[in-house]
Every structure is written in C-alpha cells, then in structure tokens.
Amino acid sequence: MTVYSARKRLAILWVLFFMVEFVFLLIQSVGWLEGQFAPVFKWYLPHIIPTMTLILGIFSATQKNPKGGSQSASSFLFRLCFIFSLFYLLLLTCLCISGPFVVKEGNGSLYFLKESNVWLIPLQSLVGICMGWFFWNSKNKVYT
C-alpha cells in the first residue's frame, strides 16, 4: 500500500466518524441536551479536532510532493493507527449515543460526558502519538 492510499484511508475513517458524531450531537443538543449546545461541543471538539488537523495538515503539506505519495507505507504502522483510531472513534461514538440512555435527568448527561475525559484523553494521546508517528515516518522514509 502506498503512503498516499494509507493516509487517505485514515482520513476517510476520521472524516466519516466526525460527520456522523457531529450531526448526532447537533440533533441531540436540541433534544436531550436542550440548551447545552456550547458545553456539548466544548466537550466533543477537543477529542476530534487535533487528530483531524494533523491528518489534513499533512495532506496539504504533501500535495506538491508526488514522489512521496508513491512510497510504500509501513503495514505495521498503518494497521496500528487504523486499529487505534477505530477503537477510539467507536468509543467516542458510543459516548455520543449512550448519553441519553445513561442519565435521564437535567445536566446529568453532560456530567457523564465530561467524566469520560478521565479515560478518553489518555486514549486520545495514544492515538495522536501513533498517528503522528505514522504520518511523520511515512513522509520521510520508505518502508516495506
């Protein structure tokens, strides 16, 4: 697999999950979290924007380097990033979906989301390190 196609697969994964979660939270902020639009997105956006910025930044920085995109990507690094990303994004999606079912009263759902930061942020850090490692190494070296 080429570096470009590996990056593209990771980008598609992140963009699709972002779009689904964003729309779901937007709809839910009118429903179960009525009046909590800003706090919900203050919780959500820091969990997704840093990695999407990394992905889109590398894409834009390497668009003028056609030679780099035809290199072989490390299958180990790609799989590691894909699995970490999928696991993290599925957990994030489960949190977005489960809020209305876990706590039914007042701001309890928002509290539930904020409390998930205790374990979600360290996991996000691992995903970010893995993604940075893959995108940086894939940019500068050829792997087989």
C-alpha positions in Angstrom: 0.0 0.0 0.0 1.3 3.4 -0.8 1.7 6.2 1.7 -0.9 8.2 -0.1 -3.5 5.5 0.0 -2.8 4.7 3.6 -3.2 8.3 4.6 -6.4 8.5 2.5 -7.9 5.5 4.3 -7.2 7.0 7.7 -8.5 10.4 6.6 -11.7 8.8 5.4 -12.2 7.0 8.6 -11.8 10.1 10.7 -13.9 12.4 8.5 -16.8 9.9 8.3 -16.8 9.4 12.1 -16.6 13.2 12.6 -19.5 13.9 10.3 -21.7 11.2 11.9 -20.9 12.2 15.5 -21.2 15.9 14.8 -24.6 15.6 13.2 -25.8 13.3 16.0 -24.6 15.7 18.7 -26.1 18.6 16.8 -29.5 16.8 16.8 -29.2 15.7 20.4 -28.3 19.2 21.6 -31.8 20.2 20.6 -33.2 17.1 22.3 -31.8 15.5 25.5 -29.3 18.3 26.0 -31.6 21.2 25.1 -29.9 24.4 25.8 -26.5 22.7 26.2 -25.2 23.3 22.7 -22.0 25.1 23.7 -21.0 22.7 26.5 -21.6 19.6 24.4 -19.4 20.9 21.6 -16.8 22.2 24.1 -16.5 18.6 25.3 -16.6 17.0 21.8 -14.4 19.1 19.6 -11.1 18.7 21.6 -11.5 15.0 21.2 -11.5 15.0 17.4 -10.0 18.3 16.0 -6.4 17.7 16.9 -6.1 14.5 15.0 -8.1 15.8 12.1 -5.8 18.8 12.0 -2.8 16.5 11.8 -4.3 14.5 9.0 -5.5 17.4 6.9 -2.3 19.4 7.6 -0.1 16.5 6.3 -2.3 16.1 3.3 -2.0 19.8 2.4 1.8 19.9 3.1 2.5 16.9 0.9 0.2 17.6 -2.1 3.1 19.2 -4.0 5.3 16.2 -3.5 4.1 13.5 -5.9 7.2 11.3 -5.2 6.4 10.9 -1.5 2.9 9.5 -2.2 4.1 6.6 -4.2 6.4 5.3 -1.4 5.3 2.1 0.4 3.8 2.6 3.8 4.6 0.5 6.8 1.8 -2.0 7.0 2.5 -2.4 10.8 2.2 1.4 11.4 -0.8 1.7 9.2 -2.6 -1.2 10.9 -1.7 0.1 14.4 -3.0 3.5 13.5 -6.2 2.2 11.9 -7.0 -0.1 14.9 -6.2 2.6 17.5 -8.3 5.1 15.5 -11.2 2.8 15.0 -11.2 1.8 18.7 -11.1 5.4 19.8 -13.7 6.6 17.4 -16.1 3.8 18.3 -15.7 4.6 22.0 -16.4 8.3 21.2 -19.4 7.4 19.1 -20.7 5.1 21.9 -20.4 8.0 24.4 -22.3 10.3 22.0 -25.0 7.8 21.5 -25.3 6.5 25.1 -25.7 9.8 26.9 -29.5 10.0 26.7 -29.8 6.4 27.9 -27.4 6.5 30.8 -28.7 9.6 32.7 -32.2 10.9 32.2 -32.3 14.0 34.5 -31.1 17.5 34.0 -27.4 18.1 33.3 -26.5 14.5 34.3 -25.9 13.5 30.7 -23.4 16.4 30.3 -21.7 15.4 33.5 -21.5 11.8 32.2 -19.8 13.1 29.0 -17.3 15.3 31.0 -16.4 12.5 33.3 -15.5 10.3 30.4 -12.5 12.6 29.8 -10.7 10.7 32.6 -10.1 7.8 30.4 -10.8 9.3 26.9 -8.0 11.8 27.0 -5.2 9.3 27.7 -6.5 7.1 24.9 -6.6 10.1 22.5 -3.0 10.8 23.4 -2.0 7.3 22.4 -3.9 7.7 19.1 -2.2 11.0 18.5 1.2 9.7 19.1 0.6 6.7 16.8 -0.9 8.9 14.1 2.0 11.4 14.3 4.5 8.5 14.2 2.8 7.1 11.1 2.4 10.4 9.2 5.9 11.7 10.0 7.7 8.4 9.3 5.7 7.8 6.1 6.6 11.3 4.9 10.3 10.9 5.4 11.2 7.3 4.8 10.3 4.3 2.6 9.1 1.2 4.5 8.4 -2.2 3.1 
